[in-house]
Amino acid sequence: MDVRPSIDLEEVARTLGLPRPRVSAAVALLDAGNTVPFITRYRKDQTGGLDEEQIREIQARVTALRLLADRKQTILRSIESQGKLTADLAEQIRGADSTRVLEDLYLPFKPKKQTLATSARDRGLEPLAQEILNADAAAADLDARAGDFVNPDHQIGTPAEALLGAGHILAEWFSERAELRQQLRVIVERSGVLSSARIEGPTVDATATVAENAATPSATPAEKSRRNDKVQQHEKLTQQFRDYFNYREPVGQAPPHRVLAINRGERAKILRVKIEIDRSACESAADESLAPAEHPHREFLRGCARDTLDRLILPSLERELRRELTEFAEQHAVSVFARNLRSLLLQPPIRGKRVLAIDPGFKSGCKLAALDEFGAPLANDVIHIIGSAEKRAATRAKLLEFIRLHQTPIIAIGNGTACRQTEELVAEILMNDLKDEEVAYCIVNEAGASVYSASPLGREEFPHFDATLRGTISIGRRLQDPLSELVKIEPGNIGVGMYQHDVKAKHLRDTLDGVVESCVNYVGVDVNSASPALMRYVSGLNQLTARRVFEHRLANGPFTNREQLKQVSGFGDVAYTQSAGFLKIAGGDQPLDATWIHPESYAVAQRVLEKLGCSLETIADKAGAQALANRLNEIDRDALAQEVSAGRLTLDDILANLTRPGRDPRDDLPLPVFKHGILKLEDVEPGMELAGTVLNVVDFGAFVDVGLSERGLVHISQMAGKFVASPHELLSVGDTVRVWVLGVDRERRRVSLSMISPQQRAERERPQRERAQRPPRRKPAAAVQGGPPASADGSQNQGSGRPSHGGSGQSGRRDNRRHQQERPRRPARPKPPVKLTSEMKEGKEPVYSFAALKQLLELRSQEQPAESSGDKPAN
């Protein structure tokens, strides 16, 4: 029997800001084995309508508290077995509210490894250490008392060696004091500075010494080439971290992406990383706690305190803080990936249209695959886009014939190598040969397609196709139904994250699996067309049961009602209850099987229809569903809920499904951007308005595909005419956005974009008095040490005037050095004169813009003639 430790649900409710009854109901449902998607959708009346995110937060918090409670019990049993458990200590352990406080309390009782202190104990020096600490009269003369412990057999040859051993024991005792560790922990967290420096390579002299060694055989040309390649690769890798060669930043202000970048540089043995600590504050705290002024051996105890700081406590606290910084940064990186992945998975499908999928390539050519309306391959071919003019003309004619032969109104082009060259060819055909036909193309993210093509699942689906063709089919299917296709790929291989390869694989996998599960159950699954890869994420199912449902469908034909799911081997009552509502059957025996209504609520739905004077046949057509929707405006839902014996929230869901049966929530989202022509960088000018698709969202902004071979950057400061704490507040991967070109750096092939129209930017010109009231912006600590730090992705803050935040809200402190040259430039237009305050004119307040400075200089130049004419104030 699974006995769970008791926890304080009141604390959980208080921490999450939720009512206690809702939290208790959610925990009870989770403990009963219900899945989060099932509770979210079908147990709203019990939880008060908690959403999925809130339930997952409750689940995570409860799990953490139960782990802490389990650890407390383990520690209590361990100390009790040693015969050292006191009532006061037990109370402290039970009251510990975090793992680190708990481990501080347990530290003196942990099994000890072989240390300097244990060695001193083995040599019989613990009584001396105890006498010194207690200011025992026997140890009034330390040297004399230490001489009593001299014993060559115990490797104690002199009194000094005895005192050294006693000092090691005292240092260990001091390091185990929980109150001191907590006091020092606060100092380290408040004053700690994360710093990194380059690890210098071998010196020239050392290299020369090795080179002059006559015994070393001369390297072959191949070995020299390999060595040179390694040197070049190492130098290239080293340059990626050049912004961290002299970096310093308070630990409370270090943003997650910098922490992960520094960790990566440390793993690559390029950076030496440490946390600089306020040493004097730590020593003062240690002296006050460990070496009281009235103690007769105060100086000796101070020496022991220095030893425990240098050797035991501070290194431990530094490791602890580094670990916590890394864990927080990893959680942030995973959350960024999860948000982007969710947006990518929930992109709307393109239904009822054939698709031509193109996997671009130079040397091996571009692979073509024509897919029917359901994603089944019709034909495939290969074209080559490079070569002589005659070959390119033949390629163009071949592609045109392929499009016309298979009647594909949509073309999906993978965004890999040769994407833009392929796009140019397709755009040329659409603008010339097919200009009168409804044919358009779309750029599709092909990340992970090669992984799928070589996977067992890919080989199982298309055993007679080679890997390249499987990848091409995957590109086309991603446009037809992104969710159904992307679930076949490990989420970590879909490139929409930030430093996802720097986090623990299990943490990333568990979180992303939860995102995929959430998306699949949010959309629902057609049980008669879904693949096992998709169904395995359905609430209540796993890989085995999903495979059995699939095999049952192949052997017995399509399911005609949900009750038939119980005929599947291993599909028990629990699996049916948890999954039935998410598995839909269109065109079956029971119209309600095509809706989100759970079979357990069919009787309620029937009573609702009877009360409204409708039938199941009524909702089968749009006209009947619309008529029902119109009638709902006239009814009293609270009274109806009582009449049909249903909860109000459950009734609302039933009514919503009766009026919109078979609704796919993705249908309400905008479709991908389809294009007919190509845009070249040479044609782009500042001020130009473009439509684009969000490819990735990171802390400092978003990358947008506007039809160029280069991705444009919308900096966070250009997303809205107001303060934006995080780009994720406004944008998600796959969003269609309208942007304006701010700047074009043709030499570096970079484009800066803005989501703020030129008119809005003109209207939001800030009054100079607001700028004058703003204090001067402080430079980062690294600026004093050799330049401002930048993230490993090369980002540096563009001076948007945004405040700095710690932790995950570091958006305003993002360094965007890579994009420094693409600082958004506004289209030339006359600017209104800057209003100068009297304090500015008198030099009492700083001037914050070149426009204001120019106006001030012009004003001074106008005053100069008057001064030179001899008009001077009277003394």
Long-range contacts (C-beta under 8 A, 24 or more apart in sequence): 4-31, 4-66, 5-66, 5-69, 5-70, 5-73, 6-69, 7-62, 7-65, 7-66, 7-69, 8-65, 9-62, 11-65, 12-58, 12-61, 12-62, 12-65, 15-61, 16-54, 16-57, 16-58, 16-61, 18-50, 18-54, 18-58, 19-48, 21-48, 22-47, 22-48, 22-50, 23-58, 26-50, 26-54, 26-55, 26-58, 26-59, 27-58, 27-62, 30-55, 30-58, 30-59, 30-62, 33-574, 34-578, 35-539, 35-540, 35-578, 36-518, 37-517, 37-518, 37-521, 37-522, 37-539, 37-582, 38-539, 38-540, 38-577, 38-578, 38-581, 41-521, 41-581, 41-596, 41-653, 42-581, 42-598, 42-600, 42-650, 44-647, 44-649, 44-650, 44-653, 45-647, 45-648, 45-649, 45-650, 49-649, 52-518, 56-514, 68-96, 68-98, 68-99, 68-102, 71-99, 71-102, 72-96, 72-102, 75-102, 75-105, 75-106, 75-109, 78-106, 78-109, 79-106, 79-109, 82-109, 84-109, 100-185, 100-320, 101-178, 101-182, 104-178, 104-181, 104-182, 105-178, 107-175, 107-176, 107-178, 107-181, 108-173, 108-176, 115-168, 115-172, 116-165, 116-168, 116-172, 117-168, 117-169, 117-171, 117-172, 119-165, 119-168, 120-165, 120-166, 120-168, 120-169, 121-169, 123-151, 123-154, 123-155, 123-156, 123-165, 124-149, 124-151, 124-154, 125-149, 125-156, 125-162, 125-165, 125-166, 125-169, 126-169, 128-162, 128-163, 128-165, 128-166, 129-166, 129-167, 129-169, 129-170, 129-173, 132-166, 132-170, 132-297, 132-300, 132-301, 133-170, 133-173, 133-301, 135-295, 135-296, 135-297, 139-297, 140-296, 142-297, 142-300, 163-300, 167-300, 167-303, 167-304, 167-307, 168-307, 170-301, 170-304, 170-308, 171-304, 171-305, 171-307, 171-308, 171-311, 171-312, 172-308, 172-312, 174-286, 174-290, 174-304, 174-305, 174-308, 174-312, 174-313, 175-308, 175-312, 175-313, 175-316, 177-289, 179-289, 180-285, 180-286, 180-289, 180-290, 180-313, 181-313, 181-317, 183-285, 183-289, 184-282, 184-285, 184-286, 184-309, 184-313, 184-314, 184-317, 185-317, 185-320, 187-277, 187-278, 187-281, 187-282, 187-285, 188-275, 188-277, 188-282, 188-314, 188-317, 188-318, 188-321, 189-251, 189-252, 189-321, 190-252, 191-277, 191-278, 191-281, 192-250, 192-251, 192-275, 192-276, 192-277, 192-318, 192-321, 193-248, 193-249, 193-250, 193-251, 193-275, 193-276, 193-781, 194-247, 194-248, 194-249, 194-250, 194-251, 194-254, 194-259, 194-262, 194-273, 194-275, 194-325, 195-247, 195-248, 195-249, 195-273, 195-274, 195-275, 195-276, 196-244, 196-245, 196-247, 196-262, 196-265, 196-266, 196-271, 196-272, 196-273, 196-274, 197-245, 197-246, 197-247, 197-271, 197-272, 198-238, 198-241, 198-245, 198-246, 198-270, 198-271, 198-272, 199-269, 199-270, 199-271, 199-272, 237-268, 237-270, 238-270, 240-265, 240-792, 241-265, 241-268, 241-270, 241-271, 241-792, 243-787, 243-788, 243-789, 243-790, 243-791, 243-792, 243-794, 243-815, 243-817, 244-271, 244-789, 245-271, 245-786, 246-782, 246-785, 246-786, 246-787, 247-782, 247-785, 247-789, 248-276, 248-781, 248-782, 248-784, 248-785, 249-780, 249-781, 249-782, 249-789, 250-781, 251-275, 251-321, 251-325, 252-806, 253-804, 253-806, 253-810, 253-813, 254-325, 255-699, 255-791, 255-810, 255-813, 255-814, 256-328, 256-329, 256-332, 256-333, 256-699, 256-807, 256-808, 256-810, 257-329, 257-333, 257-498, 257-499, 257-698, 257-699, 257-791, 257-792, 257-793, 257-795, 257-814, 258-789, 258-791, 258-792, 258-815, 259-325, 259-326, 259-328, 259-329, 260-326, 260-329, 260-330, 260-333, 260-499, 260-502, 260-503, 260-792, 261-499, 261-791, 261-792, 261-793, 263-326, 263-329, 263-502, 264-499, 264-502, 264-792, 265-792, 273-322, 274-318, 275-318, 275-321, 275-322, 277-314, 277-318, 282-309, 282-314, 283-309, 328-807, 328-808, 330-502, 330-503, 330-504, 330-507, 331-507, 332-807, 332-808, 333-497, 333-498, 333-499, 333-500, 333-502, 333-503, 334-497, 334-500, 334-503, 334-507, 334-508, 334-511, 334-512, 335-511, 335-808, 336-497, 336-498, 336-697, 336-698, 336-699, 336-728, 337-496, 337-497, 337-498, 337-500, 337-508, 337-511, 337-512, 338-511, 338-512, 338-514, 338-515, 339-697, 339-728, 339-732, 340-496, 340-497, 340-696, 340-697, 340-732, 340-733, 341-491, 341-494, 341-496, 341-497, 341-512, 341-515, 341-516, 341-733, 342-515, 342-518, 342-519, 342-732, 343-496, 343-694, 343-697, 343-732, 343-733, 343-734, 343-735, 344-445, 344-482, 344-486, 344-494, 344-496, 344-733, 344-734, 345-482, 345-483, 345-486, 345-487, 345-515, 345-516, 345-519, 346-482, 346-483, 346-519, 346-522, 346-523, 346-665, 346-666, 346-669, 346-734, 347-482, 347-483, 347-666, 347-669, 347-672, 347-734, 348-666, 348-667, 348-669, 348-670, 348-671, 348-672, 349-480, 349-481, 349-482, 349-483, 349-484, 349-664, 349-666, 350-410, 350-479, 350-480, 350-481, 350-671, 350-672, 351-480, 353-409, 353-410, 353-480, 354-378, 354-406, 354-407, 354-408, 354-409, 354-410, 355-408, 355-410, 355-411, 355-412, 355-476, 355-477, 355-479, 355-480, 356-402, 356-403, 356-406, 356-408, 356-410, 356-411, 356-412, 356-476, 357-411, 357-412, 357-414, 357-472, 357-473, 357-475, 357-476, 357-477, 357-479, 358-411, 358-412, 358-413, 358-414, 358-422, 358-426, 358-472, 358-475, 359-414, 359-416, 359-446, 359-449, 359-468, 359-471, 359-472, 359-475, 360-385, 360-413, 360-414, 360-416, 360-417, 360-418, 360-419, 360-421, 360-422, 361-416, 361-417, 361-418, 362-386, 362-417, 362-418, 362-421, 364-468, 366-418, 366-422, 367-468, 367-469, 367-471, 367-472, 368-399, 368-402, 368-472, 369-469, 369-472, 369-473, 369-476, 370-402, 370-406, 370-408, 371-408, 371-473, 371-476, 371-477, 371-480, 374-529, 375-473, 375-476, 375-477, 375-480, 375-481, 377-462, 377-465, 377-473, 378-406, 379-405, 379-406, 380-465, 380-469, 380-472, 385-418, 385-421, 385-422, 385-425, 386-421, 395-425, 396-425, 396-428, 396-429, 399-425, 399-426, 399-429, 400-429, 400-433, 400-434, 403-429, 403-434, 403-439, 408-439, 409-437, 409-438, 409-439, 409-440, 410-439, 410-440, 410-441, 410-442, 410-479, 410-674, 411-439, 411-440, 411-441, 411-442, 412-441, 412-442, 412-444, 412-475, 412-476, 412-478, 412-479, 413-441, 413-442, 413-443, 413-444, 413-475, 414-443, 414-444, 414-446, 414-449, 414-472, 414-475, 415-443, 415-444, 415-445, 415-446, 415-705, 416-446, 419-443, 419-709, 420-678, 420-709, 423-678, 424-678, 427-675, 427-676, 427-677, 427-678, 430-676, 430-677, 431-676, 431-677, 439-676, 440-674, 440-675, 440-676, 441-674, 441-675, 441-676, 442-479, 442-672, 442-673, 442-674, 442-675, 443-693, 443-705, 444-475, 444-476, 444-478, 444-479, 445-478, 445-494, 445-495, 445-496, 445-695, 446-471, 446-474, 446-475, 446-478, 447-493, 447-494, 447-495, 447-496, 448-486, 448-489, 448-490, 448-493, 448-494, 448-495, 449-474, 449-475, 449-478, 449-489, 451-489, 451-490, 451-493, 452-488, 452-489, 455-488, 457-488, 457-533, 458-488, 461-531, 479-672, 483-519, 483-520, 483-523, 483-534, 483-666, 484-530, 484-531, 484-534, 487-516, 487-520, 487-533, 487-534, 487-537, 488-531, 488-533, 491-515, 491-516, 495-696, 496-695, 496-696, 496-733, 498-698, 498-699, 498-793, 499-792, 513-537, 520-582, 521-582, 522-665, 523-664, 523-665, 523-666, 524-582, 524-583, 524-584, 524-596, 524-664, 525-582, 525-583, 525-584, 526-584, 526-585, 526-586, 527-553, 527-559, 527-565, 527-583, 527-584, 527-585, 528-553, 528-558, 528-559, 528-585, 528-586, 535-583, 538-579, 538-582, 538-583, 539-578, 539-579, 539-582, 540-574, 540-575, 540-576, 540-577, 540-578, 540-579, 541-575, 541-578, 541-579, 544-570, 545-570, 545-571, 545-575, 558-585, 559-585, 559-588, 560-585, 560-588, 560-589, 561-585, 561-588, 561-589, 561-590, 561-593, 562-590, 562-593, 562-599, 563-599, 584-662, 586-662, 590-616, 591-616, 591-617, 591-619, 591-620, 591-661, 592-616, 594-661, 594-662, 595-657, 595-658, 595-661, 595-662, 596-653, 596-657, 596-663, 597-653, 597-654, 597-657, 597-658, 601-646, 601-650, 601-654, 604-644, 604-645, 604-646, 604-650, 604-651, 604-654, 605-654, 605-658, 607-643, 607-644, 607-645, 608-640, 608-644, 608-646, 608-651, 608-654, 608-655, 608-658, 609-658, 611-640, 611-643, 611-644, 619-658, 619-659, 619-661, 620-661, 625-658, 625-659, 625-660, 625-661, 626-659, 628-658, 628-659, 629-659, 629-660, 632-659, 670-735, 670-736, 671-736, 672-734, 672-736, 673-705, 673-736, 675-707, 678-707, 679-706, 679-707, 679-708, 680-708, 681-708, 681-709, 681-710, 681-744, 681-746, 681-749, 681-751, 682-746, 684-708, 684-741, 684-744, 684-751, 685-741, 685-744, 686-741, 686-742, 686-743, 686-744, 686-825, 686-826, 686-827, 687-740, 687-741, 687-758, 687-826, 687-827, 688-740, 688-741, 689-738, 689-739, 689-740, 689-757, 690-738, 690-739, 690-740, 690-741, 690-753, 691-736, 691-737, 691-738, 691-739, 692-736, 692-737, 692-738, 692-739, 692-753, 693-734, 693-735, 693-736, 693-737, 694-731, 694-732, 694-733, 694-734, 694-735, 694-736, 694-737, 695-733, 696-733, 697-727, 697-728, 697-731, 697-732, 697-733, 698-727, 698-793, 698-795, 699-726, 699-727, 699-810, 699-811, 699-814, 700-727, 700-791, 700-795, 700-797, 700-811, 700-814, 700-815, 700-816, 701-727, 701-814, 701-816, 702-727, 702-731, 704-737, 704-739, 704-753, 706-739, 706-751, 706-753, 708-751, 709-749, 710-749, 710-750, 710-751, 712-739, 712-741, 712-751, 712-752, 712-753, 713-750, 713-751, 713-752, 713-753, 713-819, 713-822, 714-739, 714-753, 714-754, 714-755, 715-752, 715-798, 715-800, 715-816, 715-819, 715-824, 716-800, 716-802, 716-811, 716-812, 716-814, 717-798, 717-800, 717-801, 717-802, 718-742, 718-752, 718-753, 718-754, 718-755, 718-756, 718-824, 719-755, 719-756, 720-755, 720-756, 721-756, 721-760, 721-761, 721-763, 721-764, 723-802, 724-811, 725-805, 725-809, 725-811, 726-808, 726-809, 726-811, 727-811, 730-755, 742-824, 742-825, 742-826, 743-822, 743-823, 743-824, 743-825, 745-821, 745-822, 748-821, 748-822, 750-819, 750-821, 750-822, 751-822, 752-819, 752-822, 752-823, 752-824, 752-825, 753-824, 754-824, 758-826, 758-827, 758-829, 761-826, 762-829, 765-832, 767-835, 768-834, 768-835, 768-836, 768-837, 768-840, 768-848, 768-849, 768-852, 769-835, 769-837, 771-848, 771-849, 772-837, 772-839, 772-840, 772-845, 772-846, 772-848, 774-801, 774-848, 776-846, 777-801, 780-813, 788-815, 788-817, 789-815, 790-815, 790-816, 790-817, 790-818, 791-815, 791-816, 793-818, 794-818, 794-819, 795-819, 796-820, 798-823, 798-824
